[in-house]
């Protein structure tokens, strides 16, 4: 895969917004596989005939199995301003998740403390007083149920950006995400049904509120839900 396979939604001199495919790292890792940050740098370098190294700021990440919309900063000033929005909570991140069990409450806020084991790349819920534990907060809203399939479409809003956060918090309440063989119980193998569909932020120079929404792939289990009705946009024609 190279940058020609990446869909760019918006770009100007300050930011570039693109769709990360599932299975692609947000930045380089030990696998050596092509990553979003490197591919977007190559895209800018070739399109704008930039000599030397290209600056591109990674202001947020998506886990490798998670796909969806991301924004990158094209200047250090833009990176600083977007990072500040993440810290002050005005940077919006919403996900679609196909859950394999119905939560006890249709809507709820979940607060846990998470600890990552770097040697296994696993995250677990721990007591608040555990050394190194980080607070994780999200809200979910079950939008649609497919009882015959045993699947439930949830809209998830993140308030913190912890590694594997949604996967761990939903599994902790007994509702693992479809395809999550790491945190799910006896999950069948398939694409992880977790998708960053809605990203919103203030433009770093104009201060205009920008909102980007993208559909997950047209495949199971996404195609059993009425996504157009649930997220309020029309799927673009191929």
Backbone as CSV, one residue per row, in Angstrom:
resi,resn,N_x,N_y,N_z,CA_x,CA_y,CA_z,C_x,C_y,C_z
1,UNK,0.843,-1.195,0.000,0.000,0.000,0.000,0.877,1.243,0.000
2,UNK,0.471,2.263,-0.778,1.173,3.541,-0.732,0.141,4.663,-0.664
3,UNK,0.615,5.907,-0.765,-0.304,7.032,-0.565,-1.386,7.123,-1.628
4,UNK,-1.195,6.471,-2.757,-2.240,6.476,-3.791,-3.486,5.720,-3.339
5,UNK,-3.329,4.879,-2.321,-4.459,4.111,-1.796,-5.188,4.839,-0.674
6,UNK,-4.689,6.023,-0.291,-5.270,6.775,0.814,-6.228,7.837,0.281
7,UNK,-7.415,7.901,0.844,-8.390,8.912,0.438,-8.180,10.187,1.246
8,UNK,-7.895,11.289,0.542,-7.727,12.592,1.178,-9.056,13.332,1.104
9,UNK,-9.559,13.779,2.261,-10.847,14.461,2.331,-10.712,15.973,2.210
10,UNK,-9.598,16.504,2.728,-9.425,17.961,2.740,-7.945,18.264,2.943
11,UNK,-7.486,19.334,2.312,-6.116,19.774,2.563,-5.985,21.263,2.275
12,UNK,-5.147,21.912,3.050,-4.745,23.288,2.785,-3.312,23.436,3.298
13,UNK,-2.848,24.637,3.482,-1.464,24.836,3.903,-1.215,24.504,5.371
14,UNK,-2.285,24.209,6.116,-2.158,24.031,7.562,-2.507,22.625,8.037
15,UNK,-3.484,21.996,7.387,-3.916,20.662,7.802,-4.184,19.790,6.586
16,UNK,-4.169,18.491,6.834,-4.603,17.537,5.822,-5.422,16.462,6.533
17,UNK,-6.599,16.185,6.001,-7.525,15.221,6.598,-7.650,14.041,5.640
18,UNK,-7.451,12.838,6.156,-7.464,11.651,5.307,-8.099,10.482,6.048
19,UNK,-8.404,9.420,5.303,-9.036,8.222,5.864,-7.990,7.125,6.004
20,UNK,-7.762,6.682,7.228,-6.818,5.594,7.466,-7.497,4.249,7.235
21,UNK,-6.961,3.424,6.346,-7.521,2.081,6.188,-7.247,1.224,7.418
22,UNK,-8.084,0.244,7.652,-7.846,-0.687,8.747,-6.577,-1.490,8.477
23,UNK,-5.832,-1.774,9.536,-4.621,-2.568,9.403,-3.370,-1.767,9.124
24,UNK,-3.517,-0.461,8.935,-2.373,0.405,8.659,-1.997,1.140,9.947
25,UNK,-0.722,1.093,10.364,-0.330,1.829,11.573,-0.457,3.344,11.367
26,UNK,-0.723,4.067,12.443,-0.769,5.530,12.354,0.621,6.101,12.111
27,UNK,1.642,5.473,12.701,3.023,5.891,12.511,3.889,4.636,12.446
28,UNK,5.153,4.784,12.085,6.019,3.625,11.905,6.142,2.835,13.204
29,UNK,6.223,1.514,13.067,6.391,0.650,14.233,7.361,-0.473,13.877
30,UNK,7.516,-1.425,14.782,8.518,-2.473,14.588,8.205,-3.375,13.394
31,UNK,6.948,-3.361,12.928,6.583,-4.218,11.800,7.242,-3.768,10.505
32,UNK,7.561,-2.475,10.424,8.132,-1.941,9.187,7.111,-1.770,8.075
33,UNK,5.829,-2.010,8.372,4.783,-1.848,7.363,4.562,-0.367,7.055
34,UNK,4.023,-0.093,5.876,3.702,1.279,5.510,2.746,1.892,6.507
35,UNK,3.000,3.121,6.928,2.168,3.773,7.942,1.608,5.081,7.402
36,UNK,0.545,5.554,8.046,-0.155,6.752,7.574,0.744,7.980,7.537
37,UNK,1.491,8.220,8.602,2.311,9.422,8.658,3.327,9.442,7.522
38,UNK,4.004,8.342,7.293,5.009,8.286,6.223,4.363,8.415,4.852
39,UNK,3.215,7.762,4.660,2.553,7.842,3.358,2.048,9.244,3.065
40,UNK,1.527,9.929,4.085,1.045,11.283,3.858,2.206,12.255,3.622
41,UNK,3.345,12.013,4.229,4.534,12.818,3.934,4.944,12.634,2.471
42,UNK,4.908,11.383,2.007,5.255,11.111,0.607,4.259,11.771,-0.339
43,UNK,2.992,11.744,0.038,1.952,12.392,-0.769,2.236,13.881,-0.927
44,UNK,2.540,14.556,0.174,2.823,15.997,0.131,4.091,16.277,-0.652
45,UNK,5.118,15.473,-0.407,6.411,15.680,-1.068,6.273,15.617,-2.583
46,UNK,5.512,14.615,-3.067,5.367,14.460,-4.520,4.391,15.477,-5.103
47,UNK,3.253,15.674,-4.458,2.239,16.572,-5.021,2.737,18.006,-5.104
48,UNK,3.445,18.443,-4.080,3.884,19.841,-4.029,5.368,20.008,-4.342
49,UNK,5.999,18.891,-4.796,7.417,18.918,-5.194,8.283,19.553,-4.117
50,UNK,8.102,19.050,-2.900,8.840,19.578,-1.751,10.244,18.956,-1.701
51,UNK,11.288,19.775,-1.629,12.638,19.222,-1.486,12.914,18.841,-0.031
52,UNK,13.810,17.900,0.176,14.213,17.551,1.532,13.100,16.899,2.330
53,UNK,13.252,16.958,3.659,12.268,16.351,4.551,10.989,17.173,4.608
54,UNK,9.861,16.491,4.676,8.554,17.144,4.755,8.086,17.108,6.204
55,UNK,7.656,18.262,6.714,7.099,18.286,8.074,5.631,17.870,8.030
56,UNK,5.258,16.979,8.918,3.855,16.624,9.091,3.686,16.180,10.536
57,UNK,2.790,16.858,11.255,2.594,16.573,12.667,1.503,15.552,12.912
58,UNK,1.819,14.513,13.684,0.839,13.510,14.090,0.231,13.967,15.408
59,UNK,-0.987,14.481,15.368,-1.588,15.061,16.577,-2.495,14.086,17.320
60,UNK,-2.912,13.013,16.652,-3.687,11.960,17.324,-3.459,10.665,16.559
61,UNK,-3.856,9.562,17.146,-3.606,8.250,16.554,-4.886,7.420,16.526
62,UNK,-4.888,6.447,15.633,-5.880,5.374,15.650,-5.113,4.069,15.803
63,UNK,-5.638,3.157,16.625,-5.016,1.842,16.732,-4.947,1.203,15.351
64,UNK,-3.964,0.363,15.158,-3.752,-0.254,13.838,-5.009,-0.921,13.261
65,UNK,-5.773,-1.716,14.043,-6.950,-2.367,13.445,-8.125,-1.425,13.199
66,UNK,-8.050,-0.211,13.719,-9.152,0.748,13.592,-8.928,1.641,12.382
67,UNK,-9.977,1.815,11.575,-9.880,2.709,10.434,-10.703,3.964,10.668
68,UNK,-10.567,4.898,9.727,-11.393,6.089,9.797,-10.632,7.374,9.605
69,UNK,-11.280,8.467,9.944,-10.776,9.799,9.618,-9.713,10.265,10.616
70,UNK,-8.646,10.864,10.065,-7.561,11.429,10.856,-7.197,12.804,10.294
71,UNK,-6.650,13.671,11.155,-6.135,14.964,10.699,-4.651,15.037,11.055
72,UNK,-3.882,15.581,10.139,-2.453,15.811,10.341,-2.182,17.302,10.204
73,UNK,-1.167,17.779,10.929,-0.805,19.197,10.881,0.352,19.407,9.911
74,UNK,0.233,20.411,9.060,1.287,20.670,8.085,2.297,21.694,8.570
75,UNK,2.033,22.318,9.706,2.998,23.241,10.305,3.076,22.964,11.801
76,UNK,4.180,23.367,12.410,4.320,23.167,13.857,3.298,23.992,14.628
77,UNK,2.949,25.177,14.108,1.939,26.000,14.772,0.577,25.306,14.744
78,UNK,0.220,24.725,13.600,-1.043,24.003,13.499,-1.045,22.806,14.438
79,UNK,0.085,22.114,14.533,0.185,20.957,15.424,-0.038,21.368,16.871
80,UNK,0.578,22.484,17.270,0.427,22.955,18.650,-1.014,23.335,18.956
81,UNK,-1.679,24.000,18.006,-3.053,24.440,18.242,-4.031,23.270,18.255
82,UNK,-3.822,22.280,17.399,-4.680,21.100,17.414,-4.450,20.288,18.690
83,UNK,-3.197,20.185,19.115,-2.895,19.462,20.352,-3.539,20.131,21.557
84,UNK,-3.595,21.450,21.541,-4.243,22.179,22.625,-5.738,21.879,22.649
85,UNK,-6.352,21.733,21.465,-7.776,21.389,21.417,-8.023,19.997,21.989
86,UNK,-7.091,19.093,21.752,-7.219,17.759,22.344,-7.169,17.858,23.860
87,UNK,-6.264,18.678,24.373,-6.131,18.821,25.827,-7.346,19.495,26.455
88,UNK,-7.927,20.482,25.746,-9.048,21.206,26.364,-10.409,20.576,26.057
89,UNK,-10.408,19.486,25.282,-11.643,18.754,25.037,-12.490,19.253,23.889
90,UNK,-12.001,20.231,23.115,-12.800,20.757,22.002,-12.560,20.000,20.697
91,UNK,-11.615,19.088,20.708,-11.320,18.232,19.555,-12.231,17.015,19.664
92,UNK,-13.164,16.860,18.722,-14.181,15.816,18.839,-13.829,14.545,18.090
93,UNK,-13.979,13.388,18.762,-13.720,12.091,18.139,-14.890,11.160,18.441
94,UNK,-15.553,10.698,17.383,-16.672,9.775,17.563,-16.452,8.543,16.691
95,UNK,-16.860,7.412,17.226,-16.633,6.132,16.565,-17.938,5.359,16.445
96,UNK,-17.991,4.488,15.453,-19.028,3.470,15.371,-18.406,2.154,15.810
97,UNK,-19.153,1.404,16.605,-18.678,0.099,17.066,-19.826,-0.895,16.977
98,UNK,-19.541,-2.075,16.448,-20.517,-3.167,16.438,-20.217,-4.055,17.631
99,UNK,-21.105,-4.021,18.626,-20.914,-4.772,19.862,-21.537,-6.157,19.748
100,UNK,-20.930,-7.137,20.426,-21.435,-8.507,20.342,-22.352,-8.867,21.503
101,UNK,-22.684,-7.878,22.327,-23.672,-8.074,23.399,-24.345,-6.737,23.663
102,UNK,-25.561,-6.791,24.137,-26.298,-5.566,24.427,-25.877,-5.015,25.793
103,UNK,-25.465,-3.761,25.856,-25.130,-3.183,27.161,-26.361,-3.116,28.062
104,UNK,-26.136,-3.121,29.365,-27.237,-3.042,30.314,-28.008,-1.746,30.201
105,UNK,-27.319,-0.661,29.835,-27.951,0.633,29.623,-27.765,1.046,28.166
106,UNK,-28.806,1.636,27.583,-28.691,2.042,26.173,-27.670,3.154,25.999
107,UNK,-27.612,4.065,26.968,-26.650,5.166,26.938,-25.953,5.224,28.289
108,UNK,-24.652,5.458,28.265,-23.937,5.555,29.538,-22.564,6.174,29.321
109,UNK,-22.017,6.693,30.416,-20.628,7.160,30.443,-19.813,6.120,31.207
110,UNK,-18.695,5.722,30.642,-17.816,4.754,31.287,-16.520,5.445,31.719
111,UNK,-16.122,5.204,32.946,-14.873,5.737,33.478,-14.076,4.578,34.066
112,UNK,-12.908,4.339,33.536,-12.012,3.307,34.043,-10.599,3.865,34.137
113,UNK,-9.740,3.093,34.779,-8.310,3.409,34.796,-7.585,2.268,34.091
114,UNK,-6.771,2.617,33.111,-6.148,1.626,32.247,-4.631,1.617,32.425
115,UNK,-4.071,0.441,32.268,-2.618,0.271,32.339,-2.184,-0.597,31.170
116,UNK,-1.185,-0.128,30.429,-0.704,-0.864,29.260,0.568,-1.626,29.599
117,UNK,0.612,-2.893,29.191,1.805,-3.712,29.307,2.511,-3.664,27.959
118,UNK,3.602,-2.901,27.885,4.285,-2.707,26.609,4.872,-3.996,26.058
119,UNK,5.196,-4.937,26.929,5.808,-6.184,26.461,4.823,-7.061,25.707
120,UNK,3.535,-6.957,26.056,2.509,-7.761,25.382,1.575,-6.911,24.527
121,UNK,1.704,-5.593,24.614,0.813,-4.652,23.931,-0.647,-4.891,24.316
122,UNK,-0.852,-5.241,25.583,-2.190,-5.448,26.110,-2.500,-4.370,27.147
123,UNK,-3.772,-3.973,27.185,-4.233,-2.965,28.134,-5.268,-3.616,29.041
124,UNK,-5.202,-3.277,30.326,-6.195,-3.838,31.246,-6.702,-2.762,32.192
125,UNK,-7.887,-3.002,32.732,-8.476,-2.102,33.719,-7.851,-2.412,35.077
126,UNK,-7.443,-1.357,35.789,-6.785,-1.516,37.091,-7.385,-0.535,38.082
127,UNK,-7.113,-0.702,39.382,-7.572,0.287,40.374,-6.951,1.655,40.118
128,UNK,-7.666,2.684,40.499,-7.242,4.060,40.261,-5.860,4.340,40.843
129,UNK,-5.524,3.684,41.949,-4.266,3.968,42.641,-3.066,3.223,42.047
130,UNK,-3.279,2.417,41.022,-2.186,1.665,40.408,-1.181,2.605,39.753
131,UNK,0.092,2.375,40.016,1.129,3.217,39.421,1.090,3.110,37.899
132,UNK,1.078,4.259,37.240,1.055,4.286,35.785,-0.330,4.222,35.173
133,UNK,-1.375,4.050,35.996,-2.737,3.969,35.470,-3.186,5.315,34.903
134,UNK,-3.921,5.275,33.789,-4.420,6.491,33.165,-5.944,6.458,33.088
135,UNK,-6.551,7.573,33.423,-8.012,7.661,33.403,-8.522,7.606,31.966
136,UNK,-9.577,6.823,31.758,-10.183,6.671,30.437,-11.678,6.949,30.549
137,UNK,-12.175,7.845,29.708,-13.583,8.246,29.760,-14.184,8.196,28.360
138,UNK,-15.336,7.578,28.243,-16.085,7.584,26.992,-17.574,7.584,27.294
139,UNK,-18.355,7.933,26.297,-19.805,7.786,26.344,-20.247,6.969,25.143
140,UNK,-21.180,6.056,25.367,-21.714,5.279,24.256,-23.218,5.437,24.193
141,UNK,-23.764,5.221,23.004,-25.202,5.280,22.770,-25.542,4.190,21.766
142,UNK,-26.330,3.215,22.161,-26.711,2.139,21.247,-27.748,2.667,20.267
143,UNK,-27.397,2.676,18.997,-28.248,3.259,17.959,-29.204,2.256,17.336
144,UNK,-28.764,1.009,17.197,-29.558,0.028,16.456,-29.202,-1.373,16.938
145,UNK,-30.207,-2.234,16.978,-29.993,-3.614,17.403,-30.333,-4.575,16.283
146,UNK,-29.513,-5.587,16.108,-29.788,-6.687,15.176,-29.771,-7.967,16.002
147,UNK,-30.895,-8.192,16.670,-30.981,-9.308,17.600,-30.681,-10.640,16.921
148,UNK,-31.147,-10.804,15.669,-30.950,-12.078,14.978,-29.474,-12.365,14.727
149,UNK,-28.670,-11.288,14.637,-27.232,-11.436,14.425,-26.459,-11.362,15.745
150,UNK,-27.138,-10.937,16.798,-26.460,-10.744,18.068,-25.488,-9.587,18.042
151,UNK,-25.822,-8.532,17.262,-24.933,-7.383,17.112,-25.689,-6.085,17.381
152,UNK,-24.969,-5.106,17.932,-25.586,-3.849,18.359,-24.670,-2.695,17.939
153,UNK,-25.229,-1.769,17.187,-24.459,-0.627,16.692,-24.429,0.462,17.752
154,UNK,-23.226,0.861,18.136,-23.078,1.906,19.149,-22.289,3.082,18.586
155,UNK,-22.720,4.268,18.991,-21.983,5.502,18.724,-21.167,5.770,19.992
156,UNK,-19.858,5.913,19.829,-18.977,6.080,20.984,-18.228,7.408,20.859
157,UNK,-18.315,8.207,21.902,-17.586,9.474,21.940,-16.451,9.370,22.945
158,UNK,-15.247,9.654,22.489,-14.076,9.590,23.364,-13.804,10.940,24.006
159,UNK,-13.497,10.906,25.277,-13.070,12.103,25.993,-11.586,12.033,26.358
160,UNK,-11.022,10.837,26.266,-9.589,10.638,26.447,-9.117,9.753,25.306
161,UNK,-7.837,9.730,25.065,-7.322,8.967,23.933,-6.325,7.903,24.350
162,UNK,-6.776,6.930,25.125,-5.885,5.878,25.598,-5.770,4.742,24.586
163,UNK,-4.646,4.076,24.609,-4.427,2.942,23.724,-5.475,1.862,23.965
164,UNK,-6.093,1.387,22.872,-7.099,0.319,22.926,-8.296,0.673,23.807
165,UNK,-8.517,1.955,24.045,-9.491,2.374,25.061,-10.891,1.822,24.844
166,UNK,-11.457,2.055,23.658,-12.842,1.624,23.423,-12.951,0.106,23.528
167,UNK,-11.984,-0.585,22.966,-12.018,-2.049,22.967,-12.004,-2.590,24.394
168,UNK,-11.136,-2.035,25.234,-11.008,-2.525,26.606,-12.224,-2.141,27.448
169,UNK,-12.675,-0.885,27.327,-13.798,-0.457,28.168,-15.085,-1.193,27.807
170,UNK,-15.340,-1.401,26.518,-16.565,-2.112,26.144,-16.471,-3.588,26.539
171,UNK,-15.299,-4.187,26.386,-15.140,-5.584,26.804,-15.313,-5.727,28.307
172,UNK,-14.886,-4.721,29.051,-14.980,-4.769,30.510,-16.424,-4.819,30.988
173,UNK,-17.349,-4.194,30.239,-18.763,-4.253,30.634,-19.482,-5.421,29.964
174,UNK,-18.696,-6.340,29.372,-19.276,-7.535,28.783,-19.789,-7.372,27.375
175,UNK,-19.329,-6.332,26.670,-19.804,-6.050,25.317,-18.629,-5.860,24.357
176,UNK,-17.843,-6.913,24.121,-16.693,-6.761,23.233,-17.105,-6.421,21.814
177,UNK,-16.180,-5.818,21.091,-16.433,-5.402,19.719,-16.251,-6.581,18.766
178,UNK,-17.115,-6.666,17.782,-17.037,-7.727,16.776,-15.639,-7.750,16.150
179,UNK,-15.073,-8.952,16.041,-13.770,-9.112,15.403,-12.588,-8.843,16.306
180,UNK,-12.834,-8.534,17.578,-11.738,-8.221,18.483,-11.223,-9.512,19.131
181,UNK,-10.259,-10.149,18.476,-9.732,-11.414,18.990,-8.776,-11.184,20.156
182,UNK,-8.390,-9.928,20.400,-7.495,-9.629,21.527,-8.268,-9.493,22.842
183,UNK,-9.389,-8.766,22.808,-10.130,-8.503,24.042,-11.506,-9.164,24.073
184,UNK,-11.936,-9.724,22.956,-13.234,-10.380,22.929,-13.143,-11.810,23.448
185,UNK,-14.280,-12.390,23.723,-14.334,-13.771,24.194,-14.691,-14.683,23.030
186,UNK,-13.702,-15.484,22.594,-13.932,-16.438,21.493,-14.491,-15.744,20.253
187,UNK,-13.975,-14.553,19.967,-14.426,-13.821,18.785,-13.933,-14.499,17.513
188,UNK,-14.812,-14.586,16.517,-14.359,-15.087,15.231,-13.469,-14.037,14.576
189,UNK,-12.535,-14.506,13.763,-11.606,-13.575,13.140,-12.319,-12.766,12.061
190,UNK,-12.056,-11.497,12.018,-12.603,-10.608,10.995,-12.097,-9.214,11.258
191,UNK,-12.387,-8.295,10.361,-11.997,-6.909,10.604,-12.638,-6.419,11.893
192,UNK,-11.857,-5.764,12.708,-12.394,-5.163,13.917,-13.466,-4.144,13.538
193,UNK,-14.664,-4.297,14.103,-15.783,-3.407,13.746,-15.767,-2.163,14.624
194,UNK,-14.690,-1.373,14.450,-14.527,-0.108,15.158,-14.005,0.898,14.142
195,UNK,-14.728,2.011,13.997,-14.448,2.938,12.896,-14.585,4.382,13.368
196,UNK,-13.555,5.163,13.136,-13.578,6.590,13.459,-14.355,7.316,12.361
197,UNK,-15.634,7.602,12.627,-16.492,8.136,11.562,-16.686,9.641,11.630
198,UNK,-16.396,10.252,12.763,-16.691,11.677,12.939,-15.528,12.350,13.649
199,UNK,-14.942,13.349,12.982,-13.831,14.110,13.555,-14.153,15.588,13.416
200,UNK,-14.021,16.335,14.508,-14.329,17.762,14.455,-13.278,18.538,15.242
201,UNK,-12.944,19.710,14.714,-11.944,20.566,15.362,-12.074,21.982,14.809
202,UNK,-11.483,22.928,15.493,-11.413,24.293,14.986,-10.178,24.420,14.112
203,UNK,-10.347,25.011,12.929,-9.193,25.176,12.050,-8.127,25.986,12.785
204,UNK,-6.865,25.553,12.729,-5.829,26.203,13.540,-5.525,27.652,13.199
205,UNK,-5.932,28.124,12.011,-5.687,29.537,11.688,-6.972,30.345,11.533
206,UNK,-8.025,29.754,10.966,-9.270,30.505,10.759,-10.222,30.390,11.943
207,UNK,-10.026,29.385,12.787,-10.883,29.082,13.945,-12.262,28.581,13.532
208,UNK,-12.452,28.327,12.250,-13.735,27.787,11.764,-13.885,26.338,12.222
209,UNK,-15.098,25.988,12.684,-15.361,24.615,13.104,-15.446,23.722,11.871
210,UNK,-14.672,22.655,11.854,-14.636,21.736,10.722,-15.097,20.363,11.198
211,UNK,-15.973,19.740,10.424,-16.511,18.427,10.771,-16.370,17.509,9.564
212,UNK,-15.810,16.318,9.789,-15.641,15.332,8.726,-16.272,14.028,9.174
213,UNK,-17.093,13.450,8.288,-17.743,12.177,8.576,-17.510,11.215,7.421
214,UNK,-17.146,9.996,7.749,-16.880,8.998,6.709,-17.525,7.670,7.097
215,UNK,-17.996,6.961,6.087,-18.601,5.653,6.299,-17.531,4.586,6.503
216,UNK,-17.842,3.567,7.305,-16.973,2.390,7.353,-17.095,1.610,6.041
217,UNK,-16.251,0.610,5.827,-16.319,-0.185,4.587,-17.686,-0.840,4.416
218,UNK,-18.085,-1.026,3.179,-19.363,-1.657,2.868,-19.187,-3.171,2.947
219,UNK,-19.109,-3.678,4.181,-18.876,-5.100,4.426,-19.521,-5.481,5.760
220,UNK,-19.600,-6.771,5.999,-20.150,-7.265,7.260,-19.185,-6.913,8.381
221,UNK,-19.681,-6.476,9.546,-21.092,-6.361,9.935,-21.709,-4.991,9.666
222,UNK,-20.928,-4.048,9.124,-21.479,-2.695,8.924,-22.714,-2.700,8.025
223,UNK,-22.714,-3.574,7.026,-23.799,-3.530,6.038,-25.114,-4.130,6.525
224,UNK,-25.164,-4.583,7.780,-26.458,-5.041,8.308,-27.192,-3.909,9.030
225,UNK,-26.514,-2.788,9.226,-27.120,-1.661,9.922,-27.525,-0.566,8.937
226,UNK,-28.503,0.237,9.333,-28.941,1.371,8.519,-28.088,2.587,8.887
227,UNK,-26.866,2.616,8.370,-25.922,3.656,8.762,-26.332,5.041,8.280
228,UNK,-26.928,5.116,7.112,-27.331,6.424,6.586,-28.322,7.093,7.527
229,UNK,-29.239,6.321,8.055,-30.208,6.892,8.988,-29.554,7.206,10.330
230,UNK,-28.672,6.327,10.777,-28.128,6.470,12.122,-27.132,7.611,12.250
231,UNK,-26.339,7.871,11.213,-25.350,8.948,11.338,-25.687,10.157,10.486
232,UNK,-26.815,10.090,9.792,-27.355,11.284,9.161,-26.648,11.787,7.923
233,UNK,-25.932,10.920,7.222,-25.323,11.339,5.957,-25.587,10.253,4.917
234,UNK,-25.440,10.616,3.669,-25.703,9.682,2.565,-24.393,9.082,2.106
235,UNK,-24.378,7.760,1.964,-23.163,7.096,1.499,-22.852,7.526,0.073
236,UNK,-21.626,7.975,-0.206,-21.291,8.422,-1.554,-21.280,7.264,-2.530
237,UNK,-21.618,7.574,-3.780,-21.579,6.548,-4.830,-20.133,6.229,-5.157
238,UNK,-19.862,4.963,-5.498,-18.507,4.559,-5.857,-18.110,5.146,-7.219
